[in-house]
Amino acid sequence: MSQTLEREKSVERENPADANERRGIRRFLNEGHGREPFLRPKARMFWYGLLGIGILVGIPGVWTRLTQGLQMTDLGPQMPWGLWISVYIFFVGLSAGAFLLSTLVYVFGMYQFETIGRAALLSAIISMFVALALIGMDLGALHKFPWVFDQFHWSSPLSWEVRFYVLYIALLIAELIIAVRLHRGMSGNPSSAKTWLKVLGIIGIPLAIVGVHGGTGSIFAVVATRSGWYGGLFPIIFVVSAMVSGTALLMAVNYWQARGTGRKPDNSLLRGLSRVLLAAVLIDMLLTFYEYFIPFLAHDASHHRILEIQATGPFWWTFIIMQLLMVMVIPAIILLSPLSKKTGWIVAAAMMVVIGVFGVRLNIVIPPMIPGVIEGYPDNAYFPSFLEWSLVAFFVFGGALLYSLVSEWQPIHEPGIEDHHAHELVHDGDHRVAAGSAHATTTPNGTRSNPPIRSGTHEPGPTTQIAPAEGVQS
């Protein structure tokens, strides 16, 4: 039995009364099993309160959509796609990027990133659920979904996408289950579990790149009547942008979750991820340059019109402020300068990128649809209504709630034992004691000792020093 699972059992053996009292929420939470909690009580109260407010704000949008249909939006016959499609491709990108980041651990053996491996897989799953919920609200008639599998057309990107999505989600769930069981020491054969993680990751790489996010980009790229979309470079831009947003999201989540548990954020991990983020941002800058420069050299009048709308039209802020400044210029300056040595600046750059990529998605979907699709047609006018934003808030905050509940239930963010056994915490409500007592063994003469522990559930990476929470003596 691994040390991780043995640690959980030892907590119950040493505190039988407490184990018998664990019911309801205590049984559900990580600390109810002798593991590190997802959040401290005060941080938990604040976080779930914020999520509750966001979901309440979103209820009017969902109710209106279900009762009135698409008439509650600012869409029309000439403007069929808007905010919901933008958020849909944003979350598909987050999912693909998070999964590709997990392959650095499980496929390429970069165990210095192992702490975020399970979080990356869970983020990928939840992001796909949010994306599919939003596309479902945009399309309607969800009861007809099974018909998609009965009818298939080989030349339709949408036909392929549905099948890719189903395979992708099944693969993510299987990989997350294996990774969690391996971390907890519940896998009967750790070597076989690692092999399965690697095999699933290898299968998932082309599935995520070509099938999921590249395929989503293909849905836009085949629309020849929209010059802002049409072209073979578009799916590649989608994939690179996914890596940018997925890496930035996991950096922000890892940092704030560590703060929420009272641990010192893992600076070495964040700096390693910042180098991955920088590489993705620089590649994204190069592709964006060619995306606009080549049509300019070709004197493509229709593309010039799209660029003019993006730069000076009603959504200019999504292009100038969010795409160019928040995703590319400012993060590149931070990550290339001495500021990259400061964790606060790294996390600020990551959060800026996540918000900026949302603007990129708006810039992709809305401005190219403003010109009339037929010459002589007037330009379209669109801005998301309050109810459209409300519905988005419901599913975004709902997805964050689902992520949090799974993280409370399973050790998604828990570091390996060898990384923090000296300062690990066992929570008993609001009372915290050093979890070294969970590892203590009783010797024949009645004294207690704390032998060194190694989990043995993965290949060792660089040791991360974890600071104790407030009020806990190391």
N, C-alpha and C positions, 0 to 999 in steps of 0.2 A: 504494500500500500504506500502511496506517495506521501511526502511530508505535508502537502497541501490538504489532502483528505484526512490524514491523521490529526492535523491541527484542528479541524472541525470537530472530530470525534472527541479530542481531548477536552475541548471547551465544555461539551456536554457531560463528560465524565467528572470534571472538577466542579461543575456547577449543576448538579442534578435538579435542584429545586428550581433554578432559573430555567433549565431546559423544559421542565414540566409546565412552567408558567408561560412559555412562549406560545402565544396563540395569535391569530389574526395578523395584524401588521407586523408584529415582532417576528412571527414565523416567516413572513415574506421577505423582510429586509435582510441585507447581507450580514449585518451585525448579529442577527438572530442565529447565525450559523458560525459565529466566530471569525467572520471575514471582515475585511475593511469595508466600511459603508460607502455608498455612492455620494452622500452629502452629510454634513453635520446637521443637527436639528434646526439651528437658526437658518442656515443656508437652505435647508430643505423647505422650511416654511415659506421663505421668500420666493424660492423658485416655483413651487407648486401654486403659490398664490398668483404669481405672474402668469403662469400657464392657464390658470382658471379664468383670469380676467380676459386673456386673449381668446379663449374658447367662447366665453360669453359674448364678446364682441362679434364673433363669427356666426353665432346662431341666426341672427336676422338674415344674413346672406344665404345660408343654407336653406332656411325655411322658405324664403322667397323664391329661390331657384327651384325647389321641389314643388311649389304650389303654382308658380307663374311661368316657369320655363325660362327661356333665354330673353324674354322681353324685358327682364330686369337689368339687362346689360346695355351698354352703349354700342353694341355690335349691329351690323346690318348686312344686307345682301352683298355689298361691295367690300365689306370689312368683316369677314367671318371669323377672323382670329384676333385675339387681343391679349389681355392680361393673363387669363388662365393658361393659354398655350405657352406664354413666356415663362410662367412659373413651372409649368410641366417640364419644359426642356431644361430649366434651371436645376430641378431636382433629379432629373435623369443624369445630368452632368455631375452633380454631387455624388450620385450613386456610383457611376462608372469611375470617377476619380478616386473615391474612397476605396473601392475594390482594388484598383490598380496599385494603390499605395499598400494595401495588405499583401500583395504579391511580393513586395520587397522583402517581407519577412518569411512567408510560407513557401515561396518559390525560389527566391534568390538568396535566402539564408542571411539576410541582413538583420541579425537578431538585436542590434542596437535599437531597432524600431519596434521590438516585440510588444512593448507596453501598449502600443496603439493598434495592434493587429486585430484583436477582438472588437475594439471600438470601431475600426474601419469597416469590418464586416457588418456590424449592426447598423452603422450609419448608412451603408449601401442598401440594406434591406428596407429600413424605414423610409429612406429617400424615394425608393421605387414605389412604396405604398402611397406616399403623398403624391407623387407624380401621376400614378394611375387614377387616384381619386379625383384629381383636378381634370385630367383628360376625360374622365367619365362624366363629370359635371358639364364639361364643354360639349361633349357629343350627345349625351342623353341616351335614352333607350338602353339602359344597362342590362335589361332582361334579355336583350338579343345578343349579348356577348358570346354565349356558346356557339352561335351560328358561325362565328369567325373561323372556328376550327373545322367546320364542315365544308366551308367554301374557301378555296385558295387559288390565288392567281400568281404565278411565278414572277411576273414582271411588276408586281405591286409591292413597294417598300412597306406599306402598312401590313400586308399579309405576312411578310417575313418578320416584321417587328413584333407582332403579337406572339408569335412562336418563340422568338428570341427572348422576349421579356419573361415568359413562363419558365423557360429553361434556366435563365439567368437567376431568377428569384429562387428557384428550387436549389440551384447550385450554391447560392449564398447561404441559404438556411442550413444546408447540409454541412457546409464548411464551418459555419459559426458553431453548430452543435459539437462538431469534432474538436474545434479549438477550445471551447469552454470545458469539455470533458477532459481534454488533455491537461489544461491548466489546473483543474481540480484533482487530477490524479485518478479519474474514474475510468480511464481507458485501460483495458486489459493488456494491450500491447502498444506502448507509446511509439515504438519505431514504426509500426504499421499505421498508426494515426498520423504521424508526421508525413509518411509516404502519401496517404490519402489527401492530406492538406496540399501537398505539392502537386499531386495529379489534378485535383479539382482546380487549383490555382492556374495550372498550365492550360487546362481546358477553358477556364474563364477568361484568360487574357484575350484571345481572339474573339470570344463571345462578347466581351465588354467593348472592345475597340471597334470591331467590324459590325457586330450585330446590334448592340444596345445603343451606344452613343453615336458611333459612326452611322448606324442605321437611322437614328433619329435625324441626324444631319442630312441623310439621303432623302428623307421625306421632303425637306426644303429644296435640296439641290436639284431635284428632277422637275421642279416647277419652272418651265422655260419662260413663262409669261412674266416672271418676277426676276429682273436682272440682278437685284440685290441678293438673290439666293442661288440662282442657276450657276452651276459649275462644279468641277470635280474637286476643288480645294475645300469646299464647304464642310464635308464630313470630317476631314483632317483637322480643320479649325475647331470643330466641335470636340474632338477627342483631346486635343491639347488644352483647350479651355476647361474641359472636365478635370484634367490632372491639376490644373491651377486651382480650381475651386475646391476640389476634394481635399487636396493637401492643406489648403488654408483653413478649411472647416475643421479638420482634425487637430490642427495646431491650436485653434481657439478653444475647442471642446476640451482637449487635454489640459490646457492651462487653467481654465476656469473650474473644471472638475477637481483638479488638484487643490486649488484655492478653497473650493467648497468643502473639502475634507480636512483642511488644516495642514496639508502637506506642502512642502516647498516644491514648486514646479520643477520638473526635470529639465534643467537648462541644456544639458548635452543633447537630449532628445529633441528639444525645440530647435536648437541650432542645426542639428542634422537635417531636420525637416525643412528648415528655412533654406538650406542649400538646394533641396529638391524643388522647393517652391520657386526659388530664384531661377533655376534652369528652365522650369516650365514657363515662367513669366517671360524670359528672354526669347524662348522659341515662339511663344504667343505673339510677342511684339514683331518678330520677323514675318510670321505668317500674315499678320494684320497689315503690315507694310505692303506685301505683295498682293494682298486681297484688293487694296485700293490703288496701288501704283500701276499695275498692269492694265486695268481698264482705262486708267487715265492716259497711258501711253497709246492705247488703242483708239482713243477718241470715241469711247462708247457713250453716246449721248444719254441713253436711258440710265446707265450706271452713274453718270455725272449728276443726273437728276436725283437719284437716291442719295448720293453723297451730300448733295446740297441740302436735302431735307434732314439728313442725319446731323449735319453740322449747324444748320440755322433754323430748322423747323421746330415744331412744338415739342419735340423730344430731343432737342439738342443736348440737354443735360445728361441724357443716358450715354451719349457718345463722347462729348468733351470731358465732362466731369467724372463720370463713373467708369467708362471703358478706358479712355486714354490716361486719365490722372490716377484714379483709384486702383485700377487693375495693373497698369503698366508703369507709368513714370514714377509715382511716389514710392510704391513698394520696391522698385528696382533701385532707386536712390538709397532707400533705407538699407536694403540687403547688400548693397555693394559698398557701403560706407562703414566707418567705425561704429555707427549706430547698431550694426548687426551683432555686436557683442553684448548688447543690452537686451535682456529678455522682454522687457516691456515694449520696446520698439519693434521687436520681432512679432510679438503678438498683435500689436497695433496694425502692422502691415498685413498680417494674415486676416484680421477682421475687416480691414479696408478692402481686401481682395474679395472676400465672400460677398460683401455688400455690392461691390463694383461689378462682379460677374452677374448679379441679378440685373443690373442696368444693361449689361451686354446682351442679356436675353431679351429684354424689352427692345433694345436697339435692333436686334436681329428680326424680331417679329413685326413690330408696328410700323416703323418708317417705310420699309419697302412696300407696304400695302396702302400707303397714303395716295400715291398717284393712281389715277383711273387705269384699270387694266386694259381698256380699249381707248385708242386715241380719240380725243374729243370729250371723254367722260370727265366730270369735275373731280377734283381731289377729294378724297375721303377725310372726314374729321372723326377722331376718336380720342376719348380719354376715359380710363376706367371709372365707373361709377362707384359710389361708396359701398353699395351692396356687393360689387365684384371684389373689392378689397376685403370686405367683411368675410366673404366665403373663403378667400385665400387665407385669412387669419385663422379661421376655424381649422383648416386642415394642416397648416404649418404648426400652430400651437398644439394641435392634436397629435401630430407626428412627434413633436418634442416630448409630449407627455408619454407616448408609447415608448420612446427611446429611454426615458428616465425610469419608467416602471420596470422595463426589462433589465436595466442596469442596477436597479435596486434588488432585483430577484437573483441575478446571476453576476459573477465577478467579471464584468466587462472591462472595468478600469483598474482592477486590482493588480499591482505590480507582482512580479515573482517573489517568492519568499526570500531568496538570497539577496534581493535588492533592498529589503526593508525589515528583515526579521528583528533587528535590534530596536526598531522604533515602531513596530506594528501595533495597531490599536485594536482592542476588543471593546466595543461599546455596550454599555448596559444602561439604556435610556440616555440620560444626559451625563451619566458618570463615565469617565474614561480611565482605564488603567492600562499600563504597558502590557502588551500582549506577549511579552516574553514569558509571563506566567502561564500562558497557554501551552508553551513548549516545555515547561518545567517538568522534570521527572523526579520522583521520590527515590532516594537512595536507601540502602538497607539500614543506615543509622538514623534515618528520619529527616535528613537534610534534603534540600531541593537544589537541583542544578539545572542549568540551561545550556544544553549542548548545541554546538553550531548546527545549522540546518541548511540543507540544499534541497530544492524541490525535485530536481531530476526530471522535470516535465518538458524541458527544452534545452537546446544547446545554449551554453552560457554566452551572454553578451557582456559589454562593459557594465560594471556595477554602477548603479545610480544611488547617490546619497539622498535619503529622504529625511527631511527635518520633522521632528515630532510636532503634533498639534499643540495648540495653546493649552497650557495647564498640564502637559504631560512631560515628565522628566525622562530624559534619555538615559 
